[in-house]
Amino acid sequence: MSRNLFKAKQYATSKVYRSRPQELKGSEEEKPNVPQGIMTKCSGCGNVIYTKLLMKNYKMCECGFYFKVSANERLAMILDENTFVEIDPQLTTRDPLNFPGYGDKLIKTQTQTGLVDGLVTGKGLIFGLPTYIGVMDASFFMGSMGTAIGEKLARMFEKATEEHLPVIVYTASGGARMQEGIFSLMQMVKVSAAVAKHSEAGLLYITVLTNPTTGGVTASFAMLGDIILAEPGALIGFAGPRVIEQTIGQKLPEGFQRSEFLLEHGFVDKIVTRDKQKDTIGLLIKLHYKEEERIVWT
Amino acid sequence: MDLTPWEKVKLARMPIRPTGLDYIEWIFKGFVELHGDRLYSEDRAIVGGLAFFDDIPVTIIAQQKGRNTKENIARNFSMPHPEGYRKALRLMKQAEKFSRPVICFIDTPGAFCGIGAEERGQGEAIATNLAEMMMLRTPIISVVISEGGSGGALALGVADKVYMLEHAIYSILSPEGFASILYKDSTKAESAANDMKLTAQDLYKFGVIDNIIPEPLGGAHNDFEFVTGKVRDVISSDLKELMSLSIDEMLESRYKKFRNM
């Protein structure tokens, strides 16, 4: 199959130059790993990897570290080539609280990231089968959910219900968008309601939890999938680890709130590495596909 | 006398303020408390049970703060664990089975943050309540009596009618938590309370709640008979209205209410 072309069998890595002063090294490591250069440094093992090879290997390092993936990169990894049709690309927040400084910060973040908000939604094909898909992008306000994300998700679920199509959502979120206050909270109900209607119509909803999935996103649509998948090692929880440590006054155990922890406690169906996600999701959609409800793809 | 948002935060948290069980005792008759989620344990941060409202059997679910330190410890300061939300859902599904309306009293700083709460799926418990309450085929009325903290409050707040007491607050996070996240300084809670728009008056203006239930001068504890009289009036007229609708009409308007937010 053509998709095997994208599975890199080899990695090109070299040791990073390690004799820098500590303080300089620290500040350099905080810089985001934007893979625009020829080489990209892994924050997990410190090795430097050819960016092209990294992309072919689904942005996974051989050490097991997962690089951040933008919404567009994610769509390219999951959907058949050139099949994605975006919906509501320009939908943005109306800053419902008129929160001090928020409007300016939004414009700045939109300019910096090239995104309108932290979620891309649309329709596409996976191995020829149509599906709706929403992908959160944690580079926009930490993927926090405000009214724009809530509205886009609700519209997508409503369209999917009308058209009898499955929905896949990739979550990546620090939780609720603080600057939109109570309206952010209400998005949890709005999206959960649209998910419930889609579910009532007997349609498939798959969530893929990626690093990090926390707060109001965990406590709404992330945990409502018929099937819940997760990327290895992703932080998934309701409260963030720092808040829990402050509340209970003790250190949290190793691996707490990671995908493997959730699997062990029964809250995740399956952990799937990035290179296997398209195969797994494609198979799950096929297992739920009803020929008599076939939608003619235009 | 207009209180500032921060004064309302402090008033809403006063230990003297009436709690869920006080409302149950004053408004309903023949309350029978029912315990446990049938899955893991009993969470005393949420009280649930059956009672008569006038002649109508109803299911009541209330987040319960303690009226003293000892009770507060037993009730975990009204911060529920997942089993609290699962007990609430069990009782709501039971209400649906027996066609009883559900009345919720919301009063929590938030869902509990701790190791056990995460291990047992706090996020999953809240998410499930949101989706299930939206589809529950019986009327739901929710009243925020003091503090409506975050997803922990919302998990009892998906209702056909949502009210707040005049000095209650309802917000995405506590003002302290909000200040700590956005201003990196939890002592800026007072200015956070201003920016957050968390008063009943703000939320009514936004259309997030259906109405405000008035309190006497100084707060609900000063004349509880007055307050419970007002709550009783609201429940009484809402039940008449909701029970006159077909269930499908009611669910359609419940969906639209939150869809438009």
Chai-1 contact restraints between the chains, C-beta under 6 A:
chainA,res_idxA,chainB,res_idxB,connection_type,confidence,min_distance_angstrom,max_distance_angstrom,comment,restraint_id
A,L97,B,K197,contact,1.0,0.0,6.0,A-B,restraint_1
A,A176,B,I172,contact,1.0,0.0,6.0,A-B,restraint_2
A,M178,B,I181,contact,1.0,0.0,6.0,A-B,restraint_3
A,M178,B,L182,contact,1.0,0.0,6.0,A-B,restraint_4
A,G181,B,I172,contact,1.0,0.0,6.0,A-B,restraint_5
A,G181,B,M196,contact,1.0,0.0,6.0,A-B,restraint_6
A,G181,B,K197,contact,1.0,0.0,6.0,A-B,restraint_7
A,I182,B,V208,contact,1.0,0.0,6.0,A-B,restraint_8
A,S184,B,I172,contact,1.0,0.0,6.0,A-B,restraint_9
A,L185,B,L154,contact,1.0,0.0,6.0,A-B,restraint_10
A,L185,B,I172,contact,1.0,0.0,6.0,A-B,restraint_11
A,M186,B,M261,contact,1.0,0.0,6.0,A-B,restraint_12
A,V189,B,L130,contact,1.0,0.0,6.0,A-B,restraint_13
A,V189,B,V158,contact,1.0,0.0,6.0,A-B,restraint_14
A,V189,B,F258,contact,1.0,0.0,6.0,A-B,restraint_15
A,K190,B,F258,contact,1.0,0.0,6.0,A-B,restraint_16
A,K190,B,R259,contact,1.0,0.0,6.0,A-B,restraint_17
A,K190,B,M261,contact,1.0,0.0,6.0,A-B,restraint_18
A,S192,B,L130,contact,1.0,0.0,6.0,A-B,restraint_19
A,S192,B,A131,contact,1.0,0.0,6.0,A-B,restraint_20
A,A193,B,M134,contact,1.0,0.0,6.0,A-B,restraint_21
A,A193,B,Y255,contact,1.0,0.0,6.0,A-B,restraint_22
A,A193,B,F258,contact,1.0,0.0,6.0,A-B,restraint_23
A,A196,B,A131,contact,1.0,0.0,6.0,A-B,restraint_24
A,A196,B,M134,contact,1.0,0.0,6.0,A-B,restraint_25
A,A196,B,M135,contact,1.0,0.0,6.0,A-B,restraint_26
A,G216,B,G151,contact,1.0,0.0,6.0,A-B,restraint_27
A,T218,B,G123,contact,1.0,0.0,6.0,A-B,restraint_28
A,A219,B,G123,contact,1.0,0.0,6.0,A-B,restraint_29
A,A219,B,I126,contact,1.0,0.0,6.0,A-B,restraint_30
A,A219,B,A127,contact,1.0,0.0,6.0,A-B,restraint_31
A,A219,B,G151,contact,1.0,0.0,6.0,A-B,restraint_32
A,S220,B,A127,contact,1.0,0.0,6.0,A-B,restraint_33
A,S220,B,L130,contact,1.0,0.0,6.0,A-B,restraint_34
A,M223,B,G123,contact,1.0,0.0,6.0,A-B,restraint_35
A,M223,B,E124,contact,1.0,0.0,6.0,A-B,restraint_36
A,M223,B,A127,contact,1.0,0.0,6.0,A-B,restraint_37
A,L224,B,A127,contact,1.0,0.0,6.0,A-B,restraint_38
A,L224,B,A131,contact,1.0,0.0,6.0,A-B,restraint_39
A,G237,B,E118,contact,1.0,0.0,6.0,A-B,restraint_40
A,F238,B,Q122,contact,1.0,0.0,6.0,A-B,restraint_41
A,F238,B,G123,contact,1.0,0.0,6.0,A-B,restraint_42
A,A239,B,C113,contact,1.0,0.0,6.0,A-B,restraint_43
A,V243,B,C113,contact,1.0,0.0,6.0,A-B,restraint_44
A,I244,B,C113,contact,1.0,0.0,6.0,A-B,restraint_45
A,T247,B,C113,contact,1.0,0.0,6.0,A-B,restraint_46
A,I248,B,G114,contact,1.0,0.0,6.0,A-B,restraint_47
A,Q257,B,E118,contact,1.0,0.0,6.0,A-B,restraint_48
A,H265,B,E119,contact,1.0,0.0,6.0,A-B,restraint_49
A,F267,B,G121,contact,1.0,0.0,6.0,A-B,restraint_50
A,F267,B,E124,contact,1.0,0.0,6.0,A-B,restraint_51
